[in-house]
Amino acid sequence: MRRLILGMSRIGSRPGRLWCEGWGASYCGERGRILRMILDCHVHVSAMTLPRGKMSGKLSHSLPFEFMRWRFGIAAGDQPDLVERKIANTLKTTIRKTPELDAVVVLAFDAVYRRDGELDWQNTHLFVSNDYVMELAKGDPRILFACSVHPYRKDAVAELERCVAAGAVMVKWLPITQNFDPSDARCFPLYEAMAHHGIVLLSHTGTENTLPKLRPETADPLLLIEALKRGVRVIGAHCGSRLMPWETDYLPNWAMMARAYEHFYGDTAALNLPGRWYAYETILGFKELRAKLVHGSDWPIISLPLLKQFGWEKSRELMREKNWLRRDVLIKRQLDFDDGYWTRAATVLKISTATRA
């Protein structure tokens, strides 16, 4: 059993609390009862070699991935299997050097499937297999496994059940890139299976600017109402925000749904990109919306401090933290998030240190 220490949590400190040594920021009850962990619910990994995954030439030569190569010290001539190992090792080192977090949820990413249920390999630009993320999670206690199951695949329900049995804590979707409509009746059997198993759906909302956009109209969070009607707890990634000022802003639709549906939430992934900073005014400006926020970074997406709000001196101090996962936490600690925000992901996913012991 982990030793319990009287003191203050590292985030949202409250004197007299107990926290669990070995999990850094975990809250524990006054008698040592294990409470919720502090999670980052939105962390990516890449795979380039089958059966672990695939990255298309279009994506691997894109500006975002070339920037990631440079940032992680990956040489242009490195073979795909070596690139894969370097990314995985960087992920594990980054997590280890972020003591403010107890664990991160690493996301698989399913291939594209056609409406007839057949694999559409030609339009699959990113694929990270469920088995690969399972493998990563088995090797590191601070990695939690989020599966990805395309709803159009013929074995969708069976694959979800296999992943749940293997310890999946969440399902990840990006309909814009995976080329499906979350309101399509083809999704309903998978929604019913998710509700049956009590597994949370993390689905991208708002515009997408890193991966190819096959169905840009599916950025609207209103398309997720069918999941909520069938009893699925849903996290709308990015709170429906847009990156560029000329893009459609789905933040108002996210806010409307967060108010209307008890089990609809939003994560703060990638909100520390300058184009998405605007969303903080809305999501932190209303008590009922603040209560629906969960922590996510979108690592390895860069996290940048809000220069106008923090000023040059504080922004320079934050930029000195080269670990982007940790920098995202430190920036958000400067904003007006309450204690509930930091543990809400674990609450929604029903994860505690007791379930991880």
C-alpha positions in Angstrom: 0.0 0.0 0.0 1.3 3.5 -0.9 2.4 5.6 2.1 0.1 8.5 2.9 1.7 11.9 3.8 0.1 14.8 5.5 0.6 17.9 3.4 -0.6 19.8 0.4 -1.3 18.7 -3.1 0.9 20.2 -5.8 -2.0 21.6 -7.8 -4.9 23.4 -6.1 -3.2 23.1 -2.7 -5.4 22.7 0.3 -3.7 22.6 3.7 -4.5 19.5 5.8 -5.1 17.2 2.8 -3.4 14.0 2.4 -1.7 13.0 -0.8 -0.4 9.6 -2.0 3.4 9.4 -2.3 4.3 7.8 -5.6 1.4 9.4 -7.4 2.5 13.0 -6.8 -0.7 15.0 -7.0 -3.3 12.4 -6.0 -5.8 13.4 -3.4 -6.6 11.1 -0.6 -9.2 11.4 2.1 -8.6 12.4 5.7 -8.4 8.7 6.7 -6.3 7.6 3.8 -9.3 6.8 1.5 -8.1 6.9 -2.0 -9.6 9.6 -4.1 -9.2 10.7 -7.7 -6.0 11.0 -9.7 -4.8 13.9 -11.8 -4.8 12.8 -15.4 -4.0 14.3 -18.8 -6.8 12.6 -20.8 -5.5 13.6 -24.3 -2.0 12.4 -25.2 -1.0 11.1 -28.6 1.6 8.7 -29.9 2.5 7.8 -33.5 3.3 4.5 -35.2 4.8 4.0 -38.6 5.3 0.2 -39.0 2.6 -2.5 -39.3 1.0 -4.0 -37.3 1.6 -1.1 -34.9 0.3 1.5 -37.2 0.8 3.7 -40.3 1.6 7.2 -41.2 1.1 8.3 -44.8 3.8 10.1 -46.8 1.5 13.2 -46.9 1.4 13.3 -43.2 5.0 12.4 -42.4 6.2 15.2 -44.7 3.7 17.8 -43.3 4.9 20.8 -41.4 3.5 19.7 -38.0 5.3 16.3 -38.2 8.6 17.9 -39.5 8.4 20.2 -36.5 7.9 17.3 -34.2 10.9 15.5 -35.8 13.1 18.5 -35.1 11.8 19.0 -31.6 12.4 15.3 -30.6 15.8 15.1 -32.3 14.7 12.6 -35.0 17.0 12.6 -38.0 15.5 12.9 -41.5 17.2 9.6 -42.5 15.9 7.6 -39.5 14.1 4.4 -40.5 10.4 4.2 -39.5 10.9 1.6 -36.8 13.6 3.8 -35.2 11.3 6.9 -35.4 8.6 4.9 -33.7 10.9 3.9 -30.9 12.2 7.4 -30.4 8.7 8.8 -30.2 7.7 6.2 -27.6 10.8 6.8 -25.5 10.3 10.5 -25.7 6.7 10.0 -24.5 7.8 7.9 -21.5 10.5 10.4 -20.6 8.2 13.3 -20.8 5.6 11.6 -18.5 8.3 10.7 -16.0 9.5 14.4 -15.9 5.9 15.7 -15.3 5.4 15.0 -11.5 2.3 17.1 -11.4 0.4 14.3 -13.3 -0.4 10.9 -11.9 -0.9 9.4 -15.3 -1.8 10.2 -18.9 -4.3 8.6 -21.3 -2.6 7.7 -24.5 -4.8 7.5 -27.6 -5.0 4.8 -30.2 -6.3 6.0 -33.6 -8.3 3.7 -35.9 -8.0 3.5 -39.6 -10.6 4.8 -42.0 -13.5 2.5 -43.0 -16.1 2.9 -45.7 -19.8 3.0 -45.2 -19.9 -0.7 -46.2 -17.6 -1.6 -43.4 -14.5 -2.3 -45.5 -11.1 -0.8 -44.7 -10.2 2.3 -46.6 -6.4 2.1 -46.5 -5.9 4.7 -49.2 -7.6 7.4 -47.1 -6.0 6.3 -43.9 -3.2 8.9 -43.2 -2.7 8.0 -39.5 -3.3 4.6 -37.8 -2.2 3.8 -34.3 -3.4 0.3 -33.4 -5.1 -0.6 -30.2 -2.6 -3.4 -29.6 0.3 -0.9 -29.8 -1.1 1.4 -27.2 -2.0 -1.7 -25.0 1.6 -2.6 -25.3 2.8 0.8 -24.2 0.3 0.8 -21.2 1.5 -2.6 -20.0 5.1 -1.3 -19.9 4.4 1.9 -17.9 2.0 2.3 -14.9 1.5 5.9 -15.7 0.1 5.2 -19.2 -3.6 4.5 -19.5 -5.0 2.9 -22.7 -7.6 4.6 -24.8 -8.8 2.5 -27.7 -10.1 3.8 -31.0 -12.8 1.9 -32.9 -14.2 3.1 -36.1 -18.0 2.7 -35.9 -18.4 1.6 -39.5 -16.1 -1.4 -39.2 -17.9 -4.7 -39.3 -16.4 -5.9 -36.0 -16.8 -2.6 -34.2 -18.7 -4.0 -31.1 -16.4 -7.0 -30.8 -13.3 -4.8 -31.0 -14.6 -2.5 -28.4 -15.3 -5.4 -26.1 -11.8 -6.8 -26.7 -10.3 -3.5 -25.8 -12.5 -3.1 -22.6 -11.3 -6.5 -21.5 -7.7 -5.4 -22.1 -8.2 -2.4 -19.8 -9.3 0.5 -22.1 -10.5 3.5 -20.1 -11.8 5.5 -23.1 -12.6 5.5 -26.8 -11.0 8.1 -29.1 -12.6 9.4 -32.3 -11.7 12.1 -34.8 -14.6 12.0 -37.3 -13.2 14.7 -39.5 -10.2 12.5 -40.3 -11.7 9.1 -39.8 -14.4 10.0 -42.3 -17.7 9.3 -40.5 -20.7 11.1 -39.1 -21.3 10.5 -35.3 -25.1 11.0 -35.8 -25.2 8.2 -38.4 -27.4 5.2 -37.3 -24.4 3.0 -38.1 -22.8 4.4 -34.9 -25.8 3.4 -32.7 -24.8 -0.2 -31.9 -21.4 1.0 -30.8 -22.9 3.7 -28.6 -25.1 1.1 -26.9 -22.0 -1.1 -26.3 -20.1 1.9 -24.8 -23.0 2.7 -22.5 -23.2 -1.0 -21.5 -19.6 -1.1 -20.6 -19.6 2.4 -19.0 -16.7 3.6 -21.2 -16.3 7.2 -22.0 -16.1 8.6 -25.6 -13.5 11.4 -26.3 -14.5 12.8 -29.7 -12.9 15.7 -31.5 -15.0 18.8 -31.8 -14.1 22.1 -33.5 -11.8 22.5 -36.5 -8.9 20.2 -37.3 -5.6 21.6 -38.5 -3.0 18.8 -38.2 -4.5 15.8 -39.9 -6.3 15.6 -43.3 -9.9 16.7 -43.3 -12.1 14.2 -45.0 -15.4 15.3 -43.3 -14.9 18.8 -42.0 -18.7 19.2 -41.3 -18.4 16.6 -38.5 -16.6 19.2 -36.4 -20.0 20.2 -34.9 -20.5 18.8 -31.3 -24.3 18.7 -31.9 -23.6 15.5 -33.9 -22.7 13.8 -30.6 -26.3 14.1 -29.2 -27.1 10.6 -30.4 -24.4 9.2 -28.1 -25.6 11.1 -25.1 -29.2 10.0 -25.8 -28.0 6.4 -25.6 -26.3 6.9 -22.2 -22.7 7.5 -23.3 -20.5 9.9 -21.3 -18.9 12.1 -23.9 -15.9 14.5 -23.7 -15.9 17.0 -26.6 -12.2 17.5 -27.3 -11.1 21.2 -27.6 -14.6 22.4 -26.5 -15.5 23.0 -30.1 -13.0 25.7 -30.6 -11.4 26.9 -33.9 -7.8 27.7 -34.5 -8.0 30.2 -37.3 -10.2 33.3 -37.1 -11.9 32.6 -40.5 -12.9 29.0 -39.5 -16.4 28.1 -38.1 -16.5 28.4 -34.4 -18.3 25.5 -32.7 -17.6 26.7 -29.1 -21.1 28.1 -28.8 -22.6 24.7 -29.7 -20.2 23.0 -27.2 -21.3 25.5 -24.5 -25.0 24.9 -25.2 -24.5 21.1 -25.0 -22.5 21.3 -21.8 -25.4 23.2 -20.2 -28.0 20.9 -21.6 -26.5 17.4 -21.0 -25.3 16.2 -17.6 -22.8 13.8 -19.1 -21.3 16.0 -21.8 -17.8 17.5 -21.0 -15.0 19.3 -22.8 -11.2 18.9 -22.6 -8.7 21.8 -22.7 -6.4 20.0 -25.2 -4.5 22.4 -27.5 -6.2 25.5 -26.0 -2.7 26.8 -25.3 -2.2 27.5 -29.0 -2.6 31.2 -29.7 -5.5 30.7 -32.1 -7.5 28.9 -29.4 -6.7 31.2 -26.4 -10.0 33.0 -27.0 -11.9 30.0 -25.7 -10.7 30.5 -22.1 -12.9 33.6 -21.8 -16.0 31.5 -22.4 -15.2 28.2 -20.7 -13.8 29.9 -17.5 -16.3 32.7 -17.5 -19.4 30.7 -16.5 -19.6 28.5 -13.4 -21.7 25.8 -15.2 -19.1 25.5 -18.0 -16.2 25.4 -15.6 -17.8 22.4 -14.0 -17.6 20.5 -17.3 -13.9 20.9 -18.0 -11.4 18.1 -17.9 -7.6 18.4 -18.3 -6.0 17.5 -21.6 -2.9 18.8 -23.4 -2.9 17.2 -26.9 0.8 16.4 -26.5 3.0 16.5 -28.6 1.2 19.7 -29.7 3.2 22.7 -28.4 1.8 24.7 -25.4 2.4 28.4 -25.3 1.7 30.9 -22.5 -1.0 33.6 -22.9 1.4 36.6 -23.5 -1.2 39.4 -23.1 -2.5 37.9 -19.9 0.7 36.8 -18.3 3.1 39.5 -19.5 6.7 39.0 -20.8 8.4 38.1 -17.6 6.0 35.3 -16.6 5.8 34.1 -20.2 9.6 33.8 -20.5 9.6 31.9 -17.2 7.1 29.4 -18.5 8.8 29.0 -21.9 12.0 27.9 -20.0 10.2 24.7 -19.3 11.1 22.6 -22.3 8.8 19.7 -21.4 5.6 20.6 -23.3 3.5 18.2 -21.3 4.6 19.9 -18.0 4.5 23.4 -19.5 0.8 22.8 -20.4 0.1 22.1 -16.7 2.1 25.1 -15.5 0.3 27.5 -17.9 -3.1 26.2 -16.8 -2.1 26.6 -13.1 -1.8 30.3 -13.8 -5.4 30.4 -15.1 -8.5 30.4 -13.0 -9.1 26.6 -12.8 -10.4 25.1 -9.6 -9.4 21.9 -7.8 -12.2 20.0 -9.5 -10.8 20.6 -12.9 -7.6 18.7 -12.2 -9.3 15.6 -11.0 -12.4 15.7 -13.1 -11.0 13.5 -15.9 -10.4 10.7 -13.4 -13.9 11.3 -12.0 -15.5 11.0 -15.4 -13.4 8.0 -16.3 -14.0 6.5 -12.9 -10.3 6.0 -12.2 -8.6 6.3 -8.8 -5.3 5.2 -7.3 -7.3 2.3 -5.8 -8.2 1.1 -9.3 -4.5 1.4 -10.3 -3.0 -0.3 -7.3 
